[in-house]
């Protein structure tokens, strides 16, 4: 029998099987499943995994686009006490093997997107691997080679379905290994517990107001913590899940109308794509059905927020700040609330302090602390502790990295987020930058994120990346790389004016009008033509940007 006082993410299945028994809870293409059908699928797959030989604590790697079967696999593995390690489908085979060698899966599940991995990964490459499974039967040219592999349907056949009263746990309550990467180096496997997911889900439910009548569009990949944690929140309330294999703005807008979507999550780049496509294909038409939008992965500029409100006028738009190691969101802030007059044309809800971006207040049950720098009375490292934090990085006995010991209670550890920030008098957290990304110029500290936030407030800028470049006089010089909005022209020619022209002097003036301290204003600007290089988890590769900028400067110097 299950210990029902012990948290388990599969406790959501009881609600789906009863309250949502005959209601549609998953939509994937033309396939729709009721609560009873979905739960039966999870239980049948769990029984097949037990019969196969999966045991408590075994790791299962999943490499696939979003689908209802991905959710089914997540819950079935968890039900039998396994640990799910999603692999990013954007990785190369080499990167996938590197991740699998780290977490040592006994089973690899792939969909048609990553089907070649099933063939190319040999047991000798990953010694722990015992079984390879296709999520669905495939119609690819690999059909002959794939006959040797199992499928989800095979595992479900001729099984004795377990009871919902029977749960199993890994030894330390781990349930997911979510990979995160810095801007350099190998991805780390962040080990997350059942309790962390449930704590995070309850926070999202309480603050965003998710309920059983919601229809949620999966815009974020289930390989990332944002997609996984929001999926868990929706499973807990019994909402309907509409799954796209991967995000495409045009398809997403169509699906929103066809399926009467009420909520989704986004990042600034996604919102920019939705706005652009809506403008070109729907002539800026409104969607009044969407009621809740949660933005993460960076702040929405005032321009993006204004456009988003125009498209989704009935939506409450929130912003969240978080990290994989904390199972997603640490703070939340309402950016727009159509039910409150004071929110209708807002962005900065408070008088901004001298630096940083407001990211709101801590979520329920989450402790945050700013450990002040020695030379500051208000700014310092952002630390967090509580049931939401990771168990450890996979392969470590304890969460050794990014951990500080509390001075007041030495037996409890605080997780260092790696960010620098400050609290204001209203209890809002202001994010200033990354502690390991600060630029030291003329003896002063500059946090790139703070400067970037100011630059993207200019209507001519889509995105910006600020870096430090070695300088003989200053130590480091602040350099800004900027991507321009459509119709804007880059001109560093003196006395050349126009309503849609930008220059270095224009942007310096903009920084001054936004009260950016003089030493933080970039000394040089570089127009960036293409997308900024990103890691597979969506972070800017600042070292790569710096390398290209230095190359650009050398070319300019050599041509003088």
C-alpha positions, 0 to 999 in steps of 0.5 A: 500500500502507498504511504499517502502522507509521502508526496508523490507526483502520481497522486494527481491520477486519482483526481483525473480518474474520478473528477475528470473521468469522462472529460477530455484531459489530453489533446494531441493532434486528432487524438483525444483522451479522457481522464479515465483513458489517460490514467488507464494508459499510465497504469498499463504502461507502469505494469509493463515496466514492472514486468520488463524489470524496471526497479526503484531508482532506475533511470529512464531517459526520454528523447522526444517532442512534446506529446500525450505519451511523453506525459504518460511515460513521465507518470508511469516511470514515477509510479513504479519508483523510477527516475526520468531523465529527459534528453534535449532533442536539439542535442547532437548524438555525442551530447546525448551520449555524454548525458546518458553516461552521467545518469546511467539510464537502463532504458531509452525512450525515443519518438520519431524525431530522435529515432536514430538515437535508438539505432546509433546508441549501442549497449557498449556506448552506454553500459547501463542501457538494457532496453530501447523503446519507441514511443510510437510505431514509426513510419520512417526508413528505419523500420527494418532496424527498429523491429528489434526495439520495444514500443509503448503498445508492446509494454502495455499488452497482457499486463496486470494493471496496478492499483492507484493505491500503489506508489513506489519511490526512489530511495531519496524521493528523486523523480526527475533529472533535469539537465541544465547548462551554463554558457560554457561546460557540460550540462549538469543533471539537476535531481528533483524530488516529488515534493519539489514538484508538488511545492512548485505546482501549488505555488503556480496554482495559487498565484496564476489561478489555474483550475480544472476548467483551464485548457493549457497549451504546452508551448515549452518543451517537456525536457526543460523545467519550465515545461515540466513544472507547469505540466505538473501544475495542470495535472494536479488541478485536472486541466486539459492539456493541448500538446504541440510537438514543438513551438511554432507561432503560426500553429500555436495561434491557430490551436489557441482558437481551435481548442479554446486555449485559456492559458500558456507559458512563454518566454520573450522570444516566443511572445515576440514571434506570436506578436509578429505572426499575429500581425502578419497573418491575422492583422492584429486580431484579438484573442479574448479566450486566453485568460492567463499567460506566465512569462519566464526566461527573461523580462518582457519589455514594455513594448512587448507587453503592450503588444501582448495586451493588444492581442490577449486583452482578457489575459492576466499576464504574469512574470516569473523568475526562477532556475532549474535547481529550484524546480522553476519559479522563485518569484512572481509578478503581475504585469497586466490584470484586465480586471483591475483598472490600475493594471491596465496600462502598466509595466513598472508597478513601483518606483524603480530603484537605481538598478535592476529589474523587478521580478516580484515577490517570493512564491508561497513556501519559498524562502529567499534571502539576499546575502549582502556584499561586504561593500553594499548595504542592500545588494548581494547574492540571492539565496533560497532554501525550502522543499523546492530546491534540488536534492543534488547534482546527479553523481554527487552525494549531496548538493555540494555546489551552489550551497551556503550554510545558514548562519542562523541554522547551520544544519540547513543549507541555502542554495546560491542562485548565482544571481545578484539582487536586492529587496525593496521596502515592499518586499519585491526582489530586484534582479541585478545580474549574474554574480559570475558575469559581472564586468569590472570596469574602472574599478566598478561592477557592471551587471550585463543584465541590468544594462540589457534591460535598459537597452531593450526598452528602446523601441528600436531594439529587439534584444541585446547582449552586453559583454566585457572586453579587455581594455588596457585603461579600464580593465574591461570595457562595456560593449553592447551587441544589439539586434534591431527591430524591423524597419530600423536602420543602423547609422553611426554617421554624424548628423544623419537623422530619421525617425527609424534610425539608430546610432551609438550616440542615440543609444547612449542618450537613451541609457542616460535618460533611463538614469543608467549610471555613466560607467555602466553605459556601453562605450561601444555598440555592435549591430548584431545581424542574426540570432544570438548564439544560445545553449540548448537550454536557451541561455546566451553563449556570452563567450561566443558573443565575446569571441565574435566581437573581438574578431569584429574589432580586429577586422575593423582595426586591420582595415584602418 
